[in-house]
Amino acid sequence: MPRRFNVAGPCKPEIHYMLPAAARVPLARRLVADQNYFVIHAPRQSGKTTAMANLAQQLTASGDYVAVLVSVEVGAAFNDDPGAAELAILDEWQRAMSARLAPDLQPPPWPEARPGARIGRALQMWATAAPRPLVLFIDEIDALRNDALISLLRQLRTGYFDRPRSFPWSLALIGLRDVRDYKVASGGSERLNTASPFNIKTESLTLGDFSADDVTTLYGQHTAETGQRFTPEAVALAYELTQGQPWLVNALARRAVMEVAPDPAIAITPEHILTAKEILIQRQDTHLDSLAERLREPRVRRVIEPMLTGGSLSDVPQDDIRFLVDLGLCRFDGAGGLVIANPIYREVLPRVLAYTTTASLPQISPTWLKPDGGLDADKLLTAFLAFWRQHGQPLLGSVHYHEVAAQLVMMAFLHRVVNGNGTLDREYAIGTRRMDLCLRYGGPQPVTLGIELKVWRDGEEDPLADGLVQLDAYLDGLGLPGGWLVIFDRRSGQLPIAKRTTAEPAATPAGRTITLIRA
């Protein structure tokens, strides 16, 4: 039976397509050899556990170390009771060791110790009894918070000075965040009396995303085992949409070969990849759902909201920006600017934020359709104006991100329009005070509509002039003769929305005819 693309848990080479795991963190082996304590951090489901479990197996198989990956996730149920967390963690470690290590390498029974010292005493006993230097990779460190996290970090820091004879030779903490964010999870640095709760670490390593060549190699494994080919254009599109994020790379391929084109005789094309992308976004599998949950966190909102509105990040704390990069929600582009990590996340974020609004939409008759099922852009405009006059203002209150509420309500409406027969693509950039939309609709005569969204707020000039210039550039990139410029008037004290929703013709600096909508 051929292997498969993995989207849940660590990869196993006998059942999953995968790249060489330990090679993704080449410096880790050197850090172990030099008796270092270090941190491995990377976004969720990017291969951390797979890589470090593989490295532990290699180190143990070499005969030079007793190396093992363990988890502290079970302690999360007792974050405010460190003693109970210790007992749960040590019990889980004992179970894991019995399955992962040979009998002569397993730890002795854990010694009796007072609460707050149990893990330190257990590691001391194990390191002393082990026939080889002990190397420990502690996974899911992010699961611990508050007193449980503080207690564990203090015990590791205290024992560090007794290594390697009476404490692990080398140790790594593995999680989503770099060590600088542990103080946030523990309630702030003042609770630890230090700016860094793990100041014994020598390095913070991260796992990079897959390269374009990595994606080609991974997809090639499927071709070698099943005969089903990914066209070069499909592989290139998969990389473009995911920017190499490992879970997305696997999830796109899995949907493509299992649902969109399950017949191995059918080559995977860009059209199959696009369909798989829509399935992923609509279903919001566990990985995407976990990202969505983050959007309500204040430090995440402080970064994402101005990115959606095209605002400035000048007042956003540096730690918040680095936190989103560590989470994998954002990345720095080649010019050093902050952008959403990949096009799929760029699609997911506004859809998630508009979810309640979309669910709140009234039944809308598709009056914008032609008899042959195609899209009539003029009728779509009429339908939008009628919708906004009747429902726009009440729906604005259903959006969690108030600064981008108007844009999200409009996108919720347009998602009802495309509804499986097209796509709605978004672009937004920091400092531009803009959001671009591209609506593509299929049918006998496919329609592409470029839309520029602007918001007019108190104390600002009418954004019409800037909007025309920006729309001109956007339409030029799309190769379109015209589009919509929508200006949401959010100034206080103005007439109710229902009385000022209008549409009129206008022209860009390049002379393109556009539809100006004031809402």
N, C-alpha and C positions, 0 to 999 in steps of 0.2 A: 504493500500500500504506500503511495507517495506521501511524502511529508506535507505539511501545510503551513500557511502563514499564521503566525501566532499573534493574538491580540489580548491574551489573558495570562498573567503570571510570567515567571522566568521561562526562557527558551530551553528546550531540551533537544540536543542535536539529533537524537534518533527519531524525533517526530516533528520537528520544526525546521523550516528554512531559517538559517541564521548566518551571520558573519562571525569570524573569530572573535570571541567575546573578550578575552583578557587583553587582546591587542588594542582594544579601545582605550585602555588606561596603561600605557606602556611604562610610565614612571612609577606605578605602584609597586612593582617587583623590586625596583631599586630602593624605594623608601622602606620596604620591609627589610631588605638586607641591611640597611643602615640603622635599624632599631627605631624607626620613626613612628610617631602617632600622627595621624593625618585625617583629612576629611574628604569624602567623595560626595559631591552634590550634583544633581542634575534633575531636570523635570521628571514628573511622574511618567512611568512606563517608557523610559528611554533606554533601558538596558542595564541599570546599575546593579540590580540583584543578580542578573544573569552573568555579568562580567566578573563580579567579585566572588560569586559562588564558583565560577570556573577557575579563577585564580587560586582560590583556596584549595581546590582539588589538585591543581598543578603543583602547588607548594608542598602539599602533603605527599603527593606521589613522588616528588623528588627525593624524599627521604631526609630532607634537611629540616623540616618544620612539622609541627602539628598545627595545621591551619584550618579554620572552619568559619563559615558564615552563620551567624545567629541573629535573632530578631528580638526587639524589645516591645513589639506592638501589643502583646497581651497586657503589658503594664498600663496601657492607656486607660483601662477601666478603673484605675486606682490613682489617677493623677494627683489627687489631694491626700493620698494615704501612701507615702513612700514605702512603709513596711510591707503593706499588702502587695504593692507593685513589685517589690523585690522578690517576694515568694512566687508570684505568678511568672515572673521573668526566669527565675532560676529553674522552676519546674519545666518550663518550655525548653530551656537550654538542655536540661538533662534528657528530655525526650528527643530533641534534635540530634544530640551527640550519639545516642544509641543507634540512630538510623544512618548517620553520616561518617562515623569514625570506626576504625577497627577496634576490637575489644581492648588491645593493649595501649590504645591512644586516648581512650575515653577518660573523662575526669573522675576523680575519686568522689565519694559521697560528699555533698556540700557540708561544710562545718557549721556548727551552731554559732550564731553571732547575733548581736543586738540589731534591732531595726535601724536602718541608716548605714549599716556597715556590712550587710550580708553579701552584696555583690563583690565588694572589695576583698573580703575574706575568702570568698569562693575562688576568685581569680588568683589570689595569692597561693592558696592551696594547690590549685590546678597547675600553675606555672612551676611550682616547686616539685610536683610529682611527675610532670610530663617528661618523657624520655628525650624529647627534642624541644627546641625553643617554641613557645606558644605564640601563635599569631591569631588574632581575633578580629573579624569584620562584623561590626554591630549594625544591623540593618534597621530601617524604620525608626530612626532616632527622632524623626519629626512627630511620631505618635505620642511621645511623652511631653508633658507640659507641667508647669507649676512646680510643686514640691517634688514630684517624682523625677522630673528632669534635673532639678538642682541637685538632688541627692546622688543620682547616678554620676553626673559630671564631677561632683566633688570627690566621690570615691575613686574615679579614674585618675583624677589629678593627683590625689594623695598617693596612690599606688605607683604612679609613673616613676617616681624617684627610686623605686626598688627594683625596676626592671634591669636586666632580663632574668635574674635568678629567682626573684620572688614575685614577679608580676609579668604580664605578657610582654614578650620580646618586641612586638609591634602590634598596633591596634588602629583600626579605622572606623570612623563614624560615617554612616551612609544615610543620606536623606535628600529631601528636596532643596534644602536651604544651606547656604554657607554658614559657617560657625558664627558670623557676626549677627545672624538672626536668632540664634539660640536664646540670647538675652531677652528678646521679645516674647518668645514662647515661655520663658521662665518668669515673666512678670516684670522685666526690666533689669538693667545692670545693677541697680542699687540693691537688689535682693541678693546678689552674688558678691557685692563689694568689689567688683572688678568690671572693667569695660568689656572683657572677653571671658565668657564662662568656660572656655576650653583653650586656655593660652599655652597649653603644652603641644599644640599641633604645629607641625613644621610646614605643611603644605595643604592647600585646598585645591583638589583636582575636580575637574568636571568631565563629563562625557559629551563629546561633540555630536551633532546630528550626523546622519549619513551624508556622504558626498554623492554627487551624481553617479560616479563610478560604483559606489557601494550599492545604490539602488539597482543599477544594471546587473551587478553580480548577484544580488539577492533574487531578483526576478528571473535571472538566468537559471537559478537552481530549480525553479518550478518548470521551466522549459525543458531542462535536462531530464527531469523525472517524469513528466507527463506528455511532453511533446507540444504543449500549448505555448505559443509564442507571444511575447509582448512586442509590438512594433516599436522601433526606436522612438517614434513620435509619442507613443503611449507612455514609455518610460520617462521621456523628457517632461511630459505634462505631469506625471505623477510626482516627479521631483519638484517641478515648479509649484504645484499646489501644496505640497507638504514641506518644502524646503528641507527635506531629509529627516523630519521628526520621525523617529523609529516606529512609534505606534501607528501614526497616520500612514506611513509607507506600507506597513503590513496590512492595515485595515482596508486601505483602498484596493490592494491587490486581492485580499480575501473576498471582498464583496464582488469584485470584477469576475473572479474565476468561479465563485460558488453560486452567485445569483444572477449576474448580468449576462455572462457568457459561460455557462457550466460545461458546454461541449468542448473538450480539448482540441477538437479540429478547428475551432474558431479562434483566430488570432485576436488578442486584446488590442483594441485601437483607442485613440483618444476619446472617441464617443463613449466607449465602455467605461473609461476612467471617469469621465464627467458624470455619467449616470451613477457610478459607484460613489462619487463624491456627494451627490444629492441624497443618496440613501443614508450615508453616514451622518450628514447634517440633520436630516429629518428625524432619524432615530435617536440621535444624541446618545450613543453608546457610553458605557461607563467612563471612559477617558474624557470625552467631551462634556459629560454631565458633571464630572468633578471640577473641570475648569469653570463651568457655568456657576457652580456654587461659590467659587472664589469671588465672583463679580460683586457680591454684596458686602464683601469686607471693605471697611473704610479705606485702608491703605491701597487696595486695588482700585477702588472707585476714584481715588484722587489722581490716579494716572490715566485710567481708561476713559473717564468722562471728557477731559480736555482733548484727548486724542480723537474721540468721536466727533467732537464739535469743531475740531481744528483749532483749538485754543492753545495757550502757552503752558508749558510745564515749569515756568520760572519759580512758582511758589510751591512746587512739589518737593518734599524731602528727598534727598539723594538715596537714602536707604529704601524708600518706597519704590523708586525706579529700579534699583538693583534687585529688590525682592521680586518684582515682576519678571525681570530677566532670568533670575534663578528658577522661577516657576515655569519658565518657558512660554509665557504669554506674550512676551515682547522680546525683541532683539535689537541690536544696533546694526544699522545698515552700513554699507561701505563708506559712507561719508560721516559716520559717527552719529547719525540721527536715530532716534527711537522709533521703531515701527512695530506693528503687530507681527508676531513671529512668522506667520505664513498665511496664504490666501484662505485656507480652510478656516483657521481661527478668525480671520477677518470676516468671514461669512457667519460664523457661529455666534460671535459676541453680540451683534445687534439683534439677531434672531432671538437669542435667549432673553435679552433685555426687553424685547417687544412681545415676549410670549403671552403675558397676561393681557396685554392690549389686543393681540391677535385673537385670543380666546374670547375677548369681550366684544369683538366686532359684531355688528348686527348681520343678519342675512342680507347679502348684497346680490341683487340680480345682475348677471353678466351682460349688461346692456352694451358693453363695449365690443361685443363680438359681431362679426359679419355673418351672413347666412352660411358661408362656407367654413366657419370656425376660425377665421383669421381675426387679427386684432385691428380695430378701427381706432386710430390714435385720437381723432376728434371726439368720438363718442366716449373714449376713456377720460378725456379731459372733462367733459360734461358730467360724467359719473363721479369723478373725484371732487369736483366743485360742489355737487349736491351732497355727497357724503360728508365733506368737511363742514359745510354749513350746518348740517344736522347733528353730526356726531363728533366733530373735531375737538371742541372745547371739553366736553365731558370725558373723552378718552385721554386727554393730556394728564389727568390726575392718576391714571392707572400705571404710569411709567415711573420706575424707581429712579432713573437718572433724569432729574428734572431739566437739566441744561440741554439735553438732547431729546426731550420729550416729543417735540413737534416732528422732528425727523423720523423718530421711531414709529409714531402713529402713521405717518405717510408710508413708511416701509411695510408696516403691517397690512395696510390697504393694498399695496402693490403685490405683496405675497399672495393675497387672495386672487389677484389678477393673473399672475403667472400660473399658480396652482398646478404644477406638473407639466405645463405646456411651454415653459420657458424658464429663464433664470433672471435673477436680480443681483448684479454684481455691485460692490461698493468699493470706493477708494476714499481715504481720508488721510490728512497729513497735518502734523503739528504746526501751529502758527498761521494756517491759511484761512481760518474761520470758514471752512467749507466742508461739504461732503458731496461727493459725486456718486451718482447712481447710473447704471446702465441696464435698462430693461430689454431683454431679448425674448421675443415671442415667436413660436413656430407657426406652422400652418401653410396653406397653399402659397402665401406670399409673406415670408418671415419679416418681422418688424424689429428694428433696433431703435431704441429711444434713449438719448442721452439727457440726463436730468442733473441740474445743479441746485443744491439746497443751501439756503442762507438764512440766518436769523438776525432780525433787527431788534436790538435791545436798547434799553434806556441809556442815554449818554453817547450813543453811537450814531454815525452818519448813515444815511440810507445806503444799504449795501448794493444797490442796483449797479452802479458803475463797475465796482470790483467784480460783481457777479457776472456781468457781461464779458469782461476780459477773461475771467477764469473759465466760463462756459465755452468761450471761443476756443481756448487752448484744448479743453477736454474734447469738444466735438471734432477738432482738427485731428486729435489722436485717434478718434474712433472712425474718422472718415465720413462724418455725417453732415448734411447741409443745414440741419436745425435741430432744436431740442426744446426743453423746458427750463426756465429759471424760476424756481419757487422761493419766494421770500416770505418767511413766517414773521409776522409783526408781533413781537413779544413785549413791546413797550407797555408799561403800566398806564392805566387811565385812558387807553384807546377804546374805540367802539367795540362792541362784542364781535367775536369772530364771524358770526353768521351774517353780519351786515357789511363786512369789509372784504369778503372773499370775492375776488374778481380775476378775470383773465383778459389779457390784451396783447396785441402783437408788439414786438420790439425788435431791435437789430443789434448784433454784436459789432465790435469795431471792424471785423473783417467783412461785415455785411450779411452775415447769416441771419435768416429770419428765425426768430424764436418766439415761444409763447411765454409771456411773463405772467406768473400767477402770484397774486398777493393774498396771503391767508392770515 
